[in-house]
Amino acid sequence: MSKPNILLIMTDEHAAAYSGTYGHPLVQTPYMDRLASMGATFEHAYCNSPLCLPSRMSFMTGRYVHRIGAYDNGSPLPSDTVTWAHALRAVGYEAVLCGKQHFCGPDQLHGFERQLARDLHAELWTVDGVPRGAADWERGIVEAAQPWPGLAQAGPGHTTEIEVDDEVERESLAFLSDPARREKPWVLNASFIAPHFPLVAPQRFWDMYPLESIDLPEIPDGHLETLHPVYQRMRAMFGCADYPEVLVRRARAGYYALISYVDEKIGRLLDALEESGQADNTLVIHFSDHGDMNGEHGMWRKSNFYDASARVPLQMAWPGHISEGMRVREVVSLVDMVASFLEAGSASSVAPLDGQSVLGPLRGEGTFRDEAFSEYLAHGVQGPMAMLRRGRYKFNYSLGDRPELYDMESDGGEFRDLAGNPSYTHIVDEMQTALLAQWDPVAIDRQVRQSQCERLLIEQAHGLR
């Protein structure tokens, strides 16, 4: 059998719950629905870090963030780090990037042969080849001087982000329709910015979501006053104010509109595959780098382990290899996806992978690991944080703080922290032991702080601070 082509459709900041495919009553995602009918949709997929660059570098390598040093949005991935683009090219693939991968620093390819479209966020975080934006834990938690302006910006309109995403679509469609694609197997990473803020969407998508129809975040009375300390600090640093209802509705409408906007682009890529005659021999994977809180728990943006921030859409379709219409309830993460498409392409990363391929379990051969690990080592916190999701339970650890435990089957909203309940002490102990066996927060704290100090000095030397 010939090697399959691989189409990776990546979005930015799309929380799985905000889609028709995952059960949201308002958000219209007909092309995600179409992809769900074509293959497998994973109900409980997690990113390996709820922030753009760390998540994407983990994805590029198939390894956890603390093992590759990609701590925050100012952490460059060393050029000699093996990526899946290297691995697939080594076995004969044409590996091409189109759009955002958020590479930080002078190397903007990391194994890809070429970049077809502009990477706006790489431009924002790299100045003359020098990374910028390192976090600084030595400063502690510095409260925002004013509320985060993202809600006030929400509305219909046109942005540079939309311009770039339209370019990514055009270049991806041109790539797929080019007869040269018949010459060798290819992997295309088509990566969009939407639905990442600014929450500004083209008018016809904005019109799909009248403000009076927009649902509001579920925040029980007294909940914000009892948030875990790490989230209290994060709300203060990110400027997550108690916004008026009209702004909350506008922000959520903008988010939903951008989701429908990028969903349409997914549909056009699927159409192009079929029209070019390549659909039957192409593994399609759609996913996002992380989610967005969208006002839940009084928070916006990401950077935490609530499902709105850390759980992502993940869909895989491969005719003849993955059954149509599958819904997978077991827990997986994005490093598992990397292991999967490397297996499909008969490629080896050489460097150790932290994920487990899901292709066997999807065929009924073996079982899913039913586990996901995620970590956060960037701004908004004062030390390392990590999450372990195993089966129904999610365990969160923050160095210097009390742990958290949630039963995701009985409390999907994550409102009842069970860590202090004596009936769950044995589960807390088991989960913490398992987490700390693979993740040393004290050692990682030292590594991160040293990296921050060195990178901040480089920024200062180049006049970036």
DACORBEL-V407007 format. One record per pair of residues at least 24 apart in sequence whose C-alpha atoms are under 10 Angstrom apart, sorted by the first residue. I is the first residue (numbers start at 1). J is the second residue. Records with the same first field share a line. If there is no record, write none. Layout:
BEGIN
I = J ; J
END
This chain:
BEGIN
1 = 281
2 = 184 ; 185 ; 281 ; 345
3 = 91 ; 92 ; 93 ; 184 ; 185 ; 186 ; 281 ; 282 ; 283 ; 344 ; 345 ; 346
4 = 93 ; 184 ; 185 ; 186 ; 187 ; 278 ; 279 ; 280 ; 281 ; 282 ; 283 ; 284 ; 318 ; 341 ; 344 ; 345 ; 346
5 = 93 ; 94 ; 181 ; 182 ; 184 ; 185 ; 186 ; 187 ; 188 ; 278 ; 279 ; 280 ; 281 ; 282 ; 283 ; 284 ; 318 ; 341 ; 344 ; 345
6 = 93 ; 95 ; 185 ; 186 ; 187 ; 188 ; 189 ; 281 ; 282 ; 283 ; 284 ; 285 ; 318 ; 341 ; 342 ; 344 ; 345
7 = 172 ; 176 ; 186 ; 187 ; 188 ; 189 ; 190 ; 269 ; 270 ; 273 ; 279 ; 282 ; 283 ; 284 ; 285 ; 286 ; 316 ; 317 ; 341
8 = 97 ; 187 ; 188 ; 189 ; 190 ; 191 ; 283 ; 284 ; 285 ; 286 ; 287 ; 316 ; 341
9 = 98 ; 188 ; 189 ; 190 ; 191 ; 192 ; 265 ; 266 ; 269 ; 284 ; 285 ; 286 ; 287 ; 288 ; 315
10 = 99 ; 100 ; 101 ; 189 ; 190 ; 191 ; 192 ; 193 ; 194 ; 262 ; 266 ; 285 ; 286 ; 287 ; 288 ; 289 ; 313 ; 314
11 = 100 ; 190 ; 191 ; 192 ; 193 ; 194 ; 195 ; 196 ; 259 ; 262 ; 263 ; 266 ; 286 ; 287 ; 288 ; 289 ; 290 ; 291 ; 312 ; 313
12 = 51 ; 52 ; 100 ; 101 ; 191 ; 192 ; 193 ; 194 ; 195 ; 196 ; 197 ; 259 ; 262 ; 287 ; 288 ; 289 ; 290 ; 291 ; 292 ; 312
13 = 50 ; 51 ; 52 ; 193 ; 194 ; 195 ; 196 ; 197 ; 255 ; 259 ; 287 ; 288 ; 289 ; 290 ; 291 ; 292 ; 293 ; 301 ; 302 ; 308 ; 309 ; 310 ; 312
14 = 193 ; 194 ; 195 ; 196 ; 255 ; 256 ; 258 ; 259 ; 287 ; 288 ; 289 ; 290 ; 291 ; 292 ; 293 ; 294 ; 308 ; 309 ; 310 ; 311 ; 312 ; 313
15 = 46 ; 195 ; 259 ; 287 ; 288 ; 289 ; 290 ; 291 ; 292 ; 293 ; 294 ; 302 ; 307 ; 308 ; 309 ; 310 ; 311 ; 312 ; 313
16 = 42 ; 43 ; 44 ; 45 ; 46 ; 287 ; 288 ; 290 ; 291 ; 292 ; 307 ; 308 ; 309 ; 310 ; 311 ; 312 ; 313 ; 314
17 = 43 ; 291 ; 307 ; 308 ; 311 ; 312 ; 313
18 = 252 ; 255 ; 256 ; 259 ; 291 ; 292 ; 294 ; 308 ; 312 ; 313
19 = 256 ; 259 ; 260 ; 263 ; 313
20 = 260
21 = 313
22 = 313
25 = 215
26 = 208 ; 209 ; 213 ; 214 ; 215 ; 253 ; 256
27 = 208 ; 209 ; 214 ; 253 ; 255 ; 256 ; 257 ; 259 ; 260
28 = 208 ; 209 ; 256 ; 257 ; 259 ; 260 ; 261 ; 263 ; 264
29 = 256 ; 259 ; 260 ; 261 ; 262 ; 263 ; 264 ; 266 ; 267
30 = 260 ; 263 ; 264 ; 266 ; 267
31 = 260 ; 262 ; 263 ; 264 ; 265 ; 266 ; 267 ; 268 ; 269 ; 270
32 = 260 ; 263 ; 264 ; 266 ; 267 ; 286 ; 313 ; 314 ; 315
33 = 263 ; 267 ; 315 ; 325
34 = 266 ; 267 ; 270 ; 325
35 = 266 ; 267 ; 270 ; 284 ; 285 ; 286 ; 315 ; 316 ; 317 ; 324 ; 325
36 = 314 ; 315 ; 316 ; 317 ; 324 ; 325 ; 326 ; 327
37 = 317 ; 323 ; 324 ; 325 ; 326 ; 327
38 = 284 ; 315 ; 316 ; 317 ; 318 ; 319 ; 322 ; 323 ; 324 ; 325 ; 326
39 = 283 ; 284 ; 285 ; 315 ; 316 ; 317 ; 318 ; 319 ; 320 ; 321 ; 322 ; 323 ; 324 ; 325 ; 326 ; 327 ; 362
40 = 285 ; 314 ; 315 ; 316 ; 317 ; 318 ; 322 ; 323 ; 324 ; 325 ; 326 ; 327 ; 328 ; 362
41 = 285 ; 286 ; 313 ; 314 ; 315 ; 316 ; 317 ; 324 ; 325 ; 326 ; 327 ; 328 ; 329
42 = 312 ; 313 ; 314 ; 315 ; 316 ; 326 ; 327 ; 328 ; 329 ; 330 ; 331 ; 332 ; 333
43 = 311 ; 312 ; 313 ; 314 ; 315 ; 327 ; 328 ; 329 ; 330 ; 331 ; 332
44 = 307 ; 311 ; 312 ; 313 ; 314 ; 328 ; 329 ; 330 ; 331 ; 332 ; 333 ; 370 ; 371 ; 372 ; 389 ; 391
45 = 287 ; 307 ; 310 ; 311 ; 312 ; 313 ; 314 ; 315 ; 328 ; 329 ; 330 ; 331 ; 332 ; 333 ; 334 ; 336 ; 337 ; 370 ; 371 ; 372
46 = 287 ; 288 ; 289 ; 290 ; 291 ; 305 ; 307 ; 309 ; 310 ; 311 ; 312 ; 313 ; 314 ; 331 ; 332 ; 333 ; 334 ; 335 ; 336 ; 371 ; 372 ; 373 ; 374 ; 389
47 = 287 ; 288 ; 289 ; 290 ; 291 ; 305 ; 309 ; 310 ; 311 ; 312 ; 313 ; 314 ; 332 ; 333 ; 334 ; 335 ; 372 ; 373 ; 374 ; 375
48 = 289 ; 290 ; 310 ; 311 ; 333 ; 334 ; 335 ; 372 ; 373 ; 374 ; 375 ; 376 ; 386 ; 387
49 = 289 ; 290 ; 302 ; 303 ; 304 ; 305 ; 309 ; 310 ; 334 ; 373 ; 374 ; 375 ; 376 ; 377 ; 378 ; 385 ; 386 ; 387
50 = 289 ; 290 ; 291 ; 292 ; 301 ; 302 ; 303 ; 304 ; 305 ; 306 ; 308 ; 309 ; 310 ; 311 ; 312 ; 374 ; 375 ; 376 ; 377 ; 378
51 = 289 ; 290 ; 291 ; 292 ; 301 ; 302 ; 303 ; 304 ; 309 ; 310 ; 375 ; 376 ; 377 ; 378 ; 379
52 = 100 ; 101 ; 102 ; 103 ; 121 ; 288 ; 289 ; 290 ; 291 ; 302 ; 303
53 = 77 ; 101 ; 102 ; 103 ; 104 ; 121 ; 122 ; 125 ; 289
54 = 102 ; 289 ; 375 ; 376 ; 377 ; 378
55 = 101 ; 102 ; 288 ; 289 ; 290 ; 334 ; 335 ; 374 ; 375 ; 376
56 = 100 ; 101 ; 102 ; 103 ; 288 ; 289 ; 290 ; 334
57 = 83 ; 101 ; 102 ; 103 ; 104 ; 289
58 = 83 ; 289 ; 334 ; 335 ; 338 ; 354
59 = 83 ; 84 ; 101 ; 289 ; 333 ; 334 ; 335 ; 336 ; 337 ; 338 ; 339
60 = 84 ; 85 ; 86 ; 101 ; 110 ; 111 ; 334 ; 335 ; 338
61 = 85 ; 86 ; 87 ; 110 ; 335 ; 338 ; 339 ; 349 ; 351 ; 352 ; 353 ; 354
62 = 334 ; 335 ; 336 ; 337 ; 338 ; 339 ; 342 ; 349 ; 351 ; 352 ; 353 ; 354 ; 355 ; 356
63 = 334 ; 335 ; 336 ; 338 ; 339 ; 351 ; 352 ; 353 ; 354 ; 355
64 = 335 ; 353 ; 354 ; 355 ; 373 ; 374 ; 375
65 = 374 ; 375 ; 376 ; 377
66 = 375 ; 376 ; 377 ; 384 ; 439 ; 440 ; 441 ; 444 ; 445 ; 447 ; 448
67 = 354 ; 439 ; 444
69 = 377 ; 444 ; 447 ; 448 ; 451
70 = 104 ; 377 ; 378 ; 448 ; 451
71 = 134 ; 135 ; 375 ; 376 ; 377 ; 378 ; 379 ; 384 ; 447 ; 448 ; 451 ; 452
72 = 133 ; 134 ; 135 ; 376 ; 377 ; 378 ; 379 ; 448 ; 452
73 = 102 ; 103 ; 104 ; 121 ; 122 ; 125 ; 126 ; 131 ; 132 ; 133 ; 134 ; 135 ; 378 ; 379
74 = 102 ; 103 ; 104 ; 105 ; 122 ; 125 ; 126 ; 130 ; 131 ; 132 ; 133 ; 134 ; 135 ; 378 ; 452 ; 455 ; 456 ; 459
75 = 103 ; 104 ; 105 ; 125 ; 131 ; 132 ; 133 ; 134 ; 135 ; 378 ; 451 ; 452 ; 455
76 = 102 ; 103 ; 104 ; 105 ; 106 ; 107 ; 108 ; 125 ; 126 ; 130 ; 131 ; 132 ; 455
77 = 103 ; 104 ; 105 ; 106 ; 107 ; 108 ; 110
78 = 104 ; 105 ; 106 ; 107 ; 110
79 = 105 ; 106 ; 107 ; 108 ; 109 ; 110 ; 111
80 = 110 ; 111
81 = 110 ; 111 ; 351
82 = 110 ; 111 ; 349 ; 350 ; 351 ; 352
83 = 110 ; 111 ; 112 ; 338 ; 349 ; 350 ; 351
84 = 110 ; 111 ; 112 ; 338 ; 339 ; 341 ; 342 ; 347 ; 348 ; 349 ; 350 ; 351
85 = 109 ; 110 ; 111 ; 112 ; 113 ; 187 ; 188 ; 189 ; 342 ; 349
86 = 110 ; 111 ; 112 ; 113 ; 347 ; 348 ; 349
87 = 111 ; 342 ; 345 ; 346 ; 347 ; 348 ; 349 ; 350 ; 351
88 = 112 ; 185 ; 186 ; 187 ; 341 ; 342 ; 345 ; 346 ; 347 ; 348 ; 349
89 = 113 ; 185 ; 186 ; 187 ; 347
90 = 347 ; 348 ; 349
91 = 185 ; 345 ; 346 ; 347 ; 348
92 = 184 ; 185 ; 186 ; 345 ; 347
93 = 184 ; 185 ; 186 ; 187 ; 345 ; 347
94 = 181 ; 183 ; 184 ; 185 ; 186 ; 187 ; 188
95 = 185 ; 186 ; 187 ; 188 ; 189
96 = 172 ; 175 ; 186 ; 187 ; 188 ; 189 ; 190
97 = 168 ; 172 ; 187 ; 188 ; 189 ; 190 ; 191
98 = 165 ; 167 ; 168 ; 169 ; 170 ; 171 ; 172 ; 175 ; 188 ; 189 ; 190 ; 191 ; 192
99 = 164 ; 165 ; 166 ; 167 ; 168 ; 169 ; 171 ; 172 ; 189 ; 190 ; 191 ; 192 ; 193
100 = 164 ; 165 ; 168 ; 189 ; 190 ; 191 ; 192 ; 193
101 = 189 ; 190 ; 191 ; 192 ; 193 ; 289
102 = 126
103 = 131
104 = 129 ; 130 ; 131 ; 132 ; 133
105 = 129 ; 130 ; 131 ; 132
106 = 130 ; 131
112 = 187 ; 188 ; 189
115 = 171 ; 189
116 = 167 ; 168 ; 170 ; 171 ; 172 ; 174 ; 175 ; 188 ; 190
117 = 164 ; 165 ; 166 ; 167 ; 168 ; 169 ; 170 ; 171 ; 172 ; 190 ; 191
118 = 163 ; 164 ; 165 ; 167 ; 168
119 = 161 ; 164 ; 165 ; 168 ; 191 ; 192 ; 193
120 = 160 ; 161 ; 164 ; 165 ; 193
121 = 161 ; 193
127 = 459 ; 462 ; 464
128 = 462
130 = 455 ; 458 ; 459 ; 462 ; 464
131 = 455 ; 456 ; 458 ; 459 ; 464
132 = 455 ; 456 ; 458 ; 459 ; 460 ; 462 ; 464 ; 465
133 = 379 ; 452 ; 455 ; 456 ; 459 ; 464 ; 465
134 = 378 ; 379 ; 451 ; 452 ; 453 ; 454 ; 455 ; 456 ; 457 ; 459
135 = 377 ; 378 ; 379 ; 380 ; 381 ; 382 ; 448 ; 449 ; 451 ; 452 ; 453 ; 455 ; 456
136 = 378 ; 379 ; 380 ; 381 ; 382 ; 448 ; 449 ; 451 ; 452 ; 453 ; 455 ; 456
137 = 377 ; 378 ; 379 ; 380 ; 381 ; 382 ; 383 ; 445 ; 448 ; 449 ; 452 ; 453
138 = 382 ; 383 ; 449 ; 452 ; 453
139 = 382
140 = 233 ; 237 ; 379 ; 380 ; 381 ; 382 ; 383
141 = 233 ; 234 ; 236 ; 237 ; 238 ; 379 ; 380 ; 381 ; 382
142 = 233 ; 234 ; 236 ; 237 ; 238 ; 380 ; 381
143 = 233 ; 234 ; 235 ; 236 ; 237 ; 238 ; 239 ; 380
144 = 234 ; 235 ; 236 ; 237 ; 238 ; 239 ; 240 ; 241
145 = 236 ; 237 ; 238 ; 239
146 = 236 ; 237 ; 238 ; 239 ; 240 ; 241
147 = 235 ; 236 ; 237 ; 238 ; 239 ; 240 ; 241 ; 242 ; 243
148 = 235 ; 237 ; 238 ; 239 ; 240 ; 241 ; 243 ; 300 ; 301
149 = 198 ; 239 ; 240
150 = 197 ; 198 ; 199 ; 200 ; 247 ; 251 ; 300 ; 301
151 = 197 ; 198 ; 199 ; 200 ; 243 ; 244 ; 246 ; 247 ; 248 ; 249 ; 250 ; 251 ; 252 ; 254 ; 294 ; 295 ; 300
152 = 198 ; 199 ; 243 ; 246 ; 247 ; 248 ; 250 ; 251
153 = 197 ; 198 ; 199 ; 200 ; 247 ; 250 ; 251 ; 254
154 = 197 ; 198 ; 199 ; 200 ; 201 ; 206 ; 247 ; 248 ; 249 ; 250 ; 251 ; 252 ; 253 ; 254 ; 255
155 = 198 ; 199 ; 200 ; 201 ; 202 ; 203 ; 206 ; 250 ; 251 ; 252 ; 253 ; 254 ; 255 ; 257
156 = 199 ; 200 ; 201 ; 202 ; 203 ; 204 ; 205 ; 206 ; 207 ; 250 ; 253 ; 254 ; 257
157 = 199 ; 200 ; 201 ; 202 ; 203 ; 204 ; 206
158 = 200 ; 201 ; 202 ; 203
159 = 198 ; 199 ; 200 ; 201 ; 202
160 = 198
161 = 192 ; 193 ; 194 ; 195 ; 196 ; 197 ; 198 ; 200 ; 201
162 = 192 ; 193 ; 194 ; 195 ; 198 ; 200 ; 201 ; 202 ; 258 ; 261 ; 262
164 = 192 ; 193 ; 194
165 = 190 ; 191 ; 192 ; 193 ; 194 ; 261 ; 262 ; 265
166 = 192 ; 262 ; 265
167 = 192
168 = 192 ; 193 ; 265
169 = 262 ; 265 ; 266 ; 268 ; 269
170 = 265 ; 268 ; 269
172 = 268 ; 269 ; 272
173 = 265 ; 268 ; 269 ; 270 ; 271 ; 272 ; 273
174 = 272
175 = 272
176 = 269 ; 270 ; 272 ; 273 ; 274 ; 275 ; 276 ; 277 ; 278
177 = 272 ; 273 ; 274 ; 275 ; 276 ; 277 ; 278
178 = 276
179 = 276
181 = 276 ; 278
182 = 276 ; 277 ; 278
185 = 281 ; 282 ; 345
186 = 282 ; 345
187 = 282 ; 283 ; 284 ; 341 ; 345
188 = 284
189 = 285
190 = 266 ; 269 ; 286
191 = 286 ; 287 ; 288 ; 289
192 = 262 ; 265 ; 266 ; 288
193 = 258 ; 262 ; 288
194 = 255 ; 257 ; 258 ; 259 ; 260 ; 261 ; 262 ; 263 ; 288
195 = 254 ; 255 ; 256 ; 257 ; 258 ; 259 ; 260 ; 261 ; 262 ; 263 ; 288 ; 291 ; 292
196 = 255 ; 258 ; 259 ; 290 ; 291 ; 292 ; 301
197 = 251 ; 254 ; 255 ; 258 ; 292 ; 301
198 = 251 ; 254 ; 255 ; 258
199 = 250 ; 251 ; 252 ; 253 ; 254 ; 255 ; 256 ; 257 ; 258
200 = 250 ; 251 ; 253 ; 254 ; 255 ; 257 ; 258
201 = 253 ; 254 ; 255 ; 256 ; 257 ; 258 ; 259 ; 260 ; 261
202 = 254 ; 257 ; 258 ; 261
203 = 257
204 = 257 ; 261
205 = 253 ; 254 ; 256 ; 257 ; 258 ; 259 ; 260 ; 261
206 = 250 ; 253 ; 254 ; 255 ; 256 ; 257 ; 258 ; 260 ; 261
207 = 253 ; 254 ; 257
208 = 253 ; 256 ; 257 ; 260
209 = 249 ; 250 ; 252 ; 253 ; 254 ; 255 ; 256 ; 257
210 = 249 ; 250 ; 253
211 = 246 ; 247 ; 248 ; 249 ; 250 ; 251 ; 252 ; 253 ; 254
212 = 246 ; 249 ; 250 ; 253
213 = 249 ; 253
214 = 248 ; 249 ; 250 ; 251 ; 252 ; 253 ; 256
215 = 248 ; 249 ; 252 ; 253
216 = 245 ; 248 ; 249 ; 252 ; 294 ; 295 ; 296
217 = 248 ; 249 ; 252 ; 293 ; 294 ; 295 ; 296 ; 297 ; 298 ; 299
218 = 295 ; 296 ; 297 ; 298 ; 413 ; 415
219 = 295 ; 296 ; 297 ; 298 ; 413 ; 415
220 = 297 ; 415
223 = 297 ; 298 ; 415 ; 416
224 = 297 ; 298 ; 299
226 = 415
227 = 297 ; 298 ; 415 ; 417
228 = 401 ; 402 ; 403 ; 404 ; 417
229 = 398 ; 401 ; 402
230 = 304 ; 380 ; 381 ; 382 ; 383 ; 385 ; 398 ; 399 ; 400 ; 401 ; 402
231 = 297 ; 298 ; 299 ; 303 ; 304 ; 305 ; 380 ; 381
232 = 298 ; 299
233 = 380 ; 381 ; 382
234 = 299 ; 303 ; 304 ; 379 ; 380 ; 381 ; 382
235 = 297 ; 298 ; 299 ; 300 ; 380
236 = 299 ; 380
237 = 379 ; 380 ; 381
238 = 299 ; 300 ; 301 ; 379 ; 380
239 = 299 ; 300
240 = 295 ; 298 ; 299 ; 300 ; 301
241 = 298 ; 299 ; 300
242 = 295 ; 298 ; 299
243 = 295 ; 298
248 = 294 ; 295
249 = 295
251 = 294 ; 295 ; 300
252 = 294 ; 295
255 = 292 ; 294
256 = 294
279 = 317 ; 318 ; 319
280 = 317 ; 318 ; 319 ; 320
281 = 318 ; 319 ; 320 ; 321
282 = 317 ; 318 ; 319
283 = 316 ; 317 ; 318 ; 319 ; 321 ; 322 ; 341 ; 344 ; 345
284 = 315 ; 316 ; 317 ; 318 ; 319 ; 341
285 = 314 ; 315 ; 316 ; 317 ; 318 ; 337 ; 341
286 = 312 ; 313 ; 314 ; 315 ; 316 ; 317
287 = 312 ; 313 ; 314 ; 315 ; 316 ; 334 ; 337
288 = 312 ; 313 ; 314 ; 334
289 = 313 ; 334
290 = 334
296 = 413
297 = 413 ; 414 ; 415
303 = 375 ; 376 ; 377 ; 378 ; 379 ; 380 ; 381 ; 385
304 = 374 ; 375 ; 376 ; 380 ; 381 ; 385 ; 386 ; 387 ; 396
305 = 374 ; 375 ; 376 ; 385 ; 386 ; 387 ; 388 ; 394 ; 395 ; 396 ; 397
306 = 387 ; 394 ; 396 ; 412 ; 413 ; 414
307 = 394 ; 408 ; 412 ; 413 ; 414
308 = 413
310 = 374 ; 375 ; 387
316 = 341 ; 359
318 = 344
321 = 359 ; 360 ; 362 ; 363
322 = 359 ; 360 ; 362 ; 363
323 = 362 ; 363
326 = 362
328 = 361 ; 362 ; 368
329 = 368 ; 370 ; 391
330 = 367 ; 368 ; 369 ; 370 ; 371 ; 372 ; 390 ; 391 ; 392
331 = 368 ; 369 ; 370 ; 371 ; 372 ; 389 ; 390 ; 391 ; 392
332 = 356 ; 357 ; 358 ; 368 ; 369 ; 370 ; 371 ; 372 ; 373 ; 389 ; 390 ; 391
333 = 369 ; 370 ; 371 ; 372 ; 373 ; 374 ; 389
334 = 372 ; 373 ; 374
335 = 372 ; 373
336 = 368 ; 369 ; 372
373 = 435 ; 438 ; 439
375 = 439
377 = 444 ; 445 ; 448 ; 449
378 = 448 ; 452
382 = 445
383 = 441 ; 442 ; 444 ; 445 ; 446 ; 448 ; 449
384 = 439 ; 440 ; 441 ; 442 ; 443 ; 444 ; 445 ; 446 ; 448
385 = 441 ; 445
386 = 435 ; 436 ; 439 ; 441
387 = 431 ; 432 ; 435
388 = 431 ; 432 ; 434 ; 435
389 = 431 ; 435
390 = 431
393 = 427 ; 428 ; 431
394 = 428 ; 431
395 = 419 ; 427 ; 428 ; 430 ; 431 ; 432 ; 435
396 = 428 ; 431 ; 432 ; 435
397 = 431 ; 432 ; 435 ; 436 ; 441
398 = 441
399 = 440 ; 441 ; 442 ; 445
400 = 441 ; 442
403 = 428 ; 432
404 = 428
405 = 431
END
